Amino acid sequence: MTLRFLSILLFFISNSLVAQTWIPSDYNRFTPAQFFQLAAVNQTINYKKLDRGLLQAAMFHLTNEERIKYGLKPFTHSDAMEKVASEHANDMVNYNFYSHVSRVKGKKNIGDRFALEGLNRMLIGENISSSIGLQYQDGRKINIPRSGGMYTYANSTREVILPHTYLSYAREAVQLWMNSPSHRKSILNPNFEQLGCGSQVFSNREFFNVPYLMGVQCFGSEK
Protein backbone atom coordinates (compact mmCIF):
# COMPACT_ATOMS: atom_id res chain seq x y z
CA MET A 1 0.00 0.00 0.00
CA THR A 2 1.48 3.34 -1.02
CA LEU A 3 1.82 6.18 1.48
CA ARG A 4 -0.47 8.36 -0.63
CA PHE A 5 -3.18 5.69 -0.75
CA LEU A 6 -2.84 5.08 3.00
CA SER A 7 -3.26 8.82 3.69
CA ILE A 8 -6.40 8.95 1.54
CA LEU A 9 -7.80 5.87 3.29
CA LEU A 10 -7.14 7.30 6.75
CA PHE A 11 -8.78 10.59 5.72
CA PHE A 12 -11.83 8.70 4.47
CA ILE A 13 -12.09 6.68 7.69
CA SER A 14 -11.71 9.72 9.95
CA ASN A 15 -14.39 11.65 8.06
CA SER A 16 -16.71 8.78 7.18
CA LEU A 17 -19.33 9.86 9.72
CA VAL A 18 -20.40 12.82 7.61
CA ALA A 19 -23.26 10.93 5.97
CA GLN A 20 -24.19 8.35 8.57
CA THR A 21 -25.97 8.32 11.91
CA TRP A 22 -23.94 7.77 15.06
CA ILE A 23 -24.57 4.33 16.57
CA PRO A 24 -23.48 2.86 19.94
CA SER A 25 -20.69 0.75 18.42
CA ASP A 26 -19.04 3.99 17.23
CA TYR A 27 -17.92 4.60 20.83
CA ASN A 28 -15.45 1.74 20.27
CA ARG A 29 -14.69 2.73 16.70
CA PHE A 30 -13.27 6.19 17.44
CA THR A 31 -10.89 7.39 20.14
CA PRO A 32 -11.84 10.69 21.83
CA ALA A 33 -9.16 12.50 19.79
CA GLN A 34 -10.52 11.04 16.55
CA PHE A 35 -14.07 11.89 17.57
CA PHE A 36 -13.34 15.60 17.98
CA GLN A 37 -11.84 15.69 14.47
CA LEU A 38 -14.89 14.19 12.76
CA ALA A 39 -16.44 16.50 10.19
CA ALA A 40 -19.91 15.53 11.37
CA VAL A 41 -19.22 16.70 14.93
CA ASN A 42 -18.13 20.11 13.70
CA GLN A 43 -21.04 20.66 11.32
CA THR A 44 -23.91 23.05 12.00
CA ILE A 45 -26.90 21.27 13.50
CA ASN A 46 -29.94 20.87 11.27
CA TYR A 47 -32.64 20.72 13.93
CA LYS A 48 -35.11 19.11 11.53
CA LYS A 49 -32.68 16.21 11.13
CA LEU A 50 -30.95 16.10 14.50
CA ASP A 51 -28.52 13.20 14.95
CA ARG A 52 -29.28 12.65 18.63
CA GLY A 53 -26.69 9.91 18.97
CA LEU A 54 -23.94 12.17 17.69
CA LEU A 55 -24.91 15.01 20.02
CA GLN A 56 -25.05 12.60 22.95
CA ALA A 57 -21.59 11.31 22.07
CA ALA A 58 -20.26 14.88 22.04
CA MET A 59 -21.75 15.47 25.49
CA PHE A 60 -20.19 12.22 26.72
CA HIS A 61 -16.68 12.97 25.45
CA LEU A 62 -16.70 16.57 26.67
CA THR A 63 -17.83 15.43 30.10
CA ASN A 64 -14.85 13.07 30.18
CA GLU A 65 -12.61 16.01 29.27
CA GLU A 66 -13.70 17.65 32.51
CA ARG A 67 -13.06 14.46 34.48
CA ILE A 68 -9.55 14.15 33.07
CA LYS A 69 -8.86 17.85 33.66
CA TYR A 70 -9.43 17.28 37.39
CA GLY A 71 -7.36 14.11 37.56
CA LEU A 72 -10.31 11.71 37.61
CA LYS A 73 -10.76 8.49 35.68
CA PRO A 74 -12.96 9.02 32.59
CA PHE A 75 -16.41 7.48 32.51
CA THR A 76 -17.02 4.31 30.56
CA HIS A 77 -19.96 4.54 28.19
CA SER A 78 -23.16 2.69 29.03
CA ASP A 79 -25.58 1.97 26.18
CA ALA A 80 -28.35 1.21 28.67
CA MET A 81 -27.82 4.45 30.60
CA GLU A 82 -27.77 6.37 27.33
CA LYS A 83 -31.16 4.87 26.54
CA VAL A 84 -32.51 5.94 29.94
CA ALA A 85 -31.14 9.47 29.47
CA SER A 86 -32.37 9.74 25.89
CA GLU A 87 -35.87 8.56 26.76
CA HIS A 88 -36.13 10.99 29.68
CA ALA A 89 -35.12 13.88 27.38
CA ASN A 90 -37.74 12.68 24.91
CA ASP A 91 -40.40 12.40 27.62
CA MET A 92 -39.73 15.92 28.89
CA VAL A 93 -40.37 17.25 25.38
CA ASN A 94 -43.38 15.06 24.58
CA TYR A 95 -45.11 15.57 27.94
CA ASN A 96 -44.08 19.21 28.39
CA PHE A 97 -42.22 19.13 31.69
CA TYR A 98 -38.71 19.90 32.92
CA SER A 99 -37.88 17.91 36.03
CA HIS A 100 -36.10 14.88 37.46
CA VAL A 101 -39.62 13.70 38.36
CA SER A 102 -41.32 12.30 35.26
CA ARG A 103 -45.00 12.58 34.34
CA VAL A 104 -44.80 9.20 32.60
CA LYS A 105 -46.33 6.27 34.47
CA GLY A 106 -43.68 3.85 35.69
CA LYS A 107 -40.86 6.36 35.15
CA LYS A 108 -41.47 8.73 38.05
CA ASN A 109 -37.92 8.83 39.40
CA ILE A 110 -34.49 7.89 38.13
CA GLY A 111 -34.60 4.61 40.06
CA ASP A 112 -37.77 3.63 38.18
CA ARG A 113 -36.17 4.55 34.87
CA PHE A 114 -33.05 2.52 35.58
CA ALA A 115 -35.12 -0.46 36.70
CA LEU A 116 -37.07 -0.49 33.43
CA GLU A 117 -33.79 -1.12 31.61
CA GLY A 118 -32.74 -3.83 34.06
CA LEU A 119 -30.07 -1.60 35.57
CA ASN A 120 -29.21 -2.40 39.18
CA ARG A 121 -26.58 0.08 40.36
CA MET A 122 -25.42 0.81 43.88
CA LEU A 123 -25.02 4.50 43.11
CA ILE A 124 -26.97 6.53 40.52
CA GLY A 125 -27.37 10.18 39.58
CA GLU A 126 -28.84 12.47 36.95
CA ASN A 127 -28.24 15.93 35.49
CA ILE A 128 -30.74 17.71 33.24
CA SER A 129 -30.55 20.91 31.21
CA SER A 130 -32.59 23.00 28.80
CA SER A 131 -30.80 25.58 26.68
CA ILE A 132 -30.98 27.43 23.38
CA GLY A 133 -29.78 25.71 20.24
CA LEU A 134 -28.44 28.92 18.68
CA GLN A 135 -25.13 30.67 19.29
CA TYR A 136 -27.10 33.45 20.94
CA GLN A 137 -25.78 36.32 23.05
CA ASP A 138 -28.01 36.43 26.10
CA GLY A 139 -30.22 39.49 26.49
CA ARG A 140 -30.18 40.69 22.89
CA LYS A 141 -33.47 41.18 21.02
CA ILE A 142 -34.13 39.04 17.97
CA ASN A 143 -36.29 39.20 14.87
CA ILE A 144 -38.96 36.58 14.30
CA PRO A 145 -37.93 34.85 11.06
CA ARG A 146 -40.18 34.23 8.13
CA SER A 147 -41.00 30.62 7.36
CA GLY A 148 -37.74 28.76 6.86
CA GLY A 149 -35.68 31.89 7.48
CA MET A 150 -32.71 32.46 9.74
CA TYR A 151 -32.93 34.06 13.18
CA THR A 152 -31.30 37.49 13.30
CA TYR A 153 -30.63 40.11 15.93
CA ALA A 154 -32.99 43.10 15.93
CA ASN A 155 -30.45 45.67 14.81
CA SER A 156 -29.73 47.65 11.65
CA THR A 157 -27.48 44.95 10.18
CA ARG A 158 -29.86 42.07 10.98
CA GLU A 159 -26.91 39.99 12.13
CA VAL A 160 -27.59 36.28 11.64
CA ILE A 161 -27.67 34.07 14.75
CA LEU A 162 -26.08 30.80 13.69
CA PRO A 163 -27.22 27.43 14.99
CA HIS A 164 -24.75 25.55 17.15
CA THR A 165 -22.51 22.84 15.80
CA TYR A 166 -22.80 19.49 17.57
CA LEU A 167 -19.54 20.19 19.35
CA SER A 168 -20.27 23.80 20.33
CA TYR A 169 -23.68 22.96 21.77
CA ALA A 170 -22.35 20.00 23.74
CA ARG A 171 -19.51 22.15 25.06
CA GLU A 172 -21.97 24.83 26.20
CA ALA A 173 -24.27 22.28 27.87
CA VAL A 174 -21.40 20.66 29.77
CA GLN A 175 -20.12 24.09 30.81
CA LEU A 176 -23.57 25.00 32.16
CA TRP A 177 -23.48 21.87 34.30
CA MET A 178 -19.93 22.59 35.44
CA ASN A 179 -20.96 26.12 36.48
CA SER A 180 -23.70 24.70 38.72
CA PRO A 181 -22.34 23.32 42.03
CA SER A 182 -24.83 20.43 42.28
CA HIS A 183 -24.40 19.33 38.65
CA ARG A 184 -20.63 19.76 38.84
CA LYS A 185 -20.60 17.52 41.89
CA SER A 186 -22.13 14.68 39.87
CA ILE A 187 -19.70 15.09 36.96
CA LEU A 188 -16.69 15.11 39.29
CA ASN A 189 -17.96 12.44 41.68
CA PRO A 190 -15.09 9.90 41.85
CA ASN A 191 -17.54 7.16 42.83
CA PHE A 192 -19.44 7.34 39.55
CA GLU A 193 -17.95 5.07 36.89
CA GLN A 194 -20.42 4.99 33.98
CA LEU A 195 -22.24 7.63 31.97
CA GLY A 196 -24.94 7.81 29.32
CA CYS A 197 -26.17 11.09 27.81
CA GLY A 198 -29.51 11.96 26.21
CA SER A 199 -30.87 14.85 24.15
CA GLN A 200 -33.97 16.02 22.30
CA VAL A 201 -34.88 19.18 20.39
CA PHE A 202 -38.03 21.27 20.87
CA SER A 203 -39.38 24.68 19.85
CA ASN A 204 -39.56 27.16 22.70
CA ARG A 205 -43.01 28.70 22.31
CA GLU A 206 -42.18 31.36 24.89
CA PHE A 207 -39.20 32.58 22.85
CA PHE A 208 -40.21 32.89 19.17
CA ASN A 209 -40.17 29.08 18.69
CA VAL A 210 -36.38 29.14 18.79
CA PRO A 211 -34.93 25.60 18.82
CA TYR A 212 -33.99 24.47 22.31
CA LEU A 213 -32.44 21.22 23.46
CA MET A 214 -33.11 19.07 26.47
CA GLY A 215 -29.99 17.44 27.83
CA VAL A 216 -29.76 14.55 30.29
CA GLN A 217 -26.83 12.79 31.94
CA CYS A 218 -27.28 9.49 33.76
CA PHE A 219 -24.49 8.37 36.09
CA GLY A 220 -23.97 5.02 37.75
CA SER A 221 -21.61 2.77 39.63
CA GLU A 222 -21.79 -0.93 40.40
CA LYS A 223 -19.71 -0.54 43.57
N, C-alpha and C positions, 0 to 999 in steps of 0.2 A: 504494500500500500504506500503510495507516494505521500510526502509530507503535505502537499497541496490538497490532495484528496482527503487526507485525514483531517485537515483544518476545516474543510467544507463540511465534512461529516459531523465534526464536533459542533460547528456552528448550527447545523440543522437540528441536532439533538437538543442543544441548549435553548433553542428558540421554537421547538416543535409544539409548544403549548399555545401558540397564538390562535390556532383554529380548533382547539379541542377543549372540552370541559374538564376541569380538575376533578380527579377521582381519588378515593382514599389511598390506593396503592401508590399514588404519586408522592406521598410522604416518604416512601422508601426509594423512590426513583431519583429524587433530587436532594442534594445536600442543601443546608440553609444558604450557603454562598451562591450556589447555582440557582436557587429559587429566586433570590433577589435580583438576579440578572435576566430572568425570563422576560421576554417582550410583553407577554400577556399581563404580568403583574404591574408593569409600568404603563399600561394603556389606560386611557380615560374610560371610566365606567359608563356603559350604556345601561341605564336603569330599567329599560324595557326588556333587556336581555342579560340581567345580572347573573354572573357566574358565582353563585353563593359559595360553592366549594373553594374557589380560588380566593375569595375575600376572606373566608374563614382560615385558610392556610396562611394568608398574610398576617392575620391577627395572631395566629399561633406562633409563627416564627418571630414576630416582633415582640411578643410577650417573652419568649425565650431570650431575646436580646437583653431585655431588662434583667432577667434572672442571672445571666452570665455577667452582666455589668456589675452586679452586686455580689459576685463570687459564689452564686448558688448553682446547683446542678440544674440543667435545662429539663423541662417537662418532656416526658414521652407522650406521643400522640395516642389518644384513645378514640377509635372509630365510634364506639358506643356512646361515649360522653359527647362527641361531636353531634351525634344524632339527637341526644337529649337537649343540647344547647340550641341546635338548629330548629327543633320542633317548638321549643319554648319561644324563640324569636318569632316563629311563624304564628304561634297561638296569640302572642301579644298583638300582632298586626290584625289577624283575622277576627279576634274577639275584642279588640279596641281597649286594651288595658296596658299598663306599664307597671309591673310589680314582680316581686319574687313569688307572690301568691297568685296562682293561676285561677282563671274562671272556668277552666275546663275540668269536667268531672273526672276524677281519678288522677289528676295531675296537680292537686292543690299546692303541694310544696315540693322542694327539690328532692326530698326523700322518696316521695311518690313517683316522681319522674324517673329517678334512677332505678327504682324497683321495677317499673314497667319494662325496662331494658335488661332486667336480670342482673343489674349491677349491685353488688353488695360490698360497699367500701366502709372502712372504719372511720374515715374522715372525708367529708365532702364540703364543697363550697360553691358559690355562684356569684358572678358579677353580671350586671346588666347595664346597658347604656342606650341612649337614644340621641342621635346627633345628625346635623345637616349633612347632606351628601354633596354639597357644593363647597368650593374653596372660597368661603364667604367670610368677609371681615365683619365681625359682630358689631351690631348697632347701626350699620349703614342701611339706608332705605333702598328698596329695589323696585324695579318696574315689573308689572305682571306681564308675562310674555304672551304673544299671540299663540294660537294653536301650533305646537311643534317648534316654537321659537326658543331662543336662548334667554336665560335670565340675565338681566343687566342691572347695574346700579342706577339709581335715579339721579343722574347728574348730566351735565351738558354733553359729555362724550359717550354716554350710554355704555360704559365699560362693561364688557362681558364677564359674567361670573362663571368660571369653568367648573365642570363637574370634577370630583376627585378622581385620581387614579386609584386602582386597587390598593397600591402600596401607600399612597398618601392618606387615604381614608383610614386604613388600618393603623397607620402610625398615629393619627390624631385620636382615634378611639382608645388605643392603648395608653397614650399620654393623658387623656382625660381620666382614665382609671388610676394611673400612677399619681396624678395630682390630688386624688381623693384618698385620705388616710385609710378608710375602711377597705376600699378596693385594692389599694396598694398593698395592704397587709395580706390579702389573699394571694396576690401575684408573687409576693416575696416570702410567703410562708414556706419555710424549709421542709415542713412535714408533708406538703402536697407533692405528689410525684407525677400525676397524669393531668392532661388538659385536653379539652375539646371545645372548640369555639363555634358559635352559631351566628347567623345574620339573616335579615330580611328587610326588603325595601318597602316603604309606604309613602303616600303623599300626605304632607302635613296640611290639613284643611285650615288650620289656624294661621298658616304662614304662606299664603298664595299657592298652596299645593306643591310647594318645593319638595323634592325627594329627600326623605330622611331614611336613616337606617337604624334598625334595632340591632344591638350587639349583645351577645351572651357568652360568658365563659363558664364552663363547668370544671371544677377541680376535684381531684380525688386521690386517695391513698389507701393501699391495701393493708398498711401497717397500723 
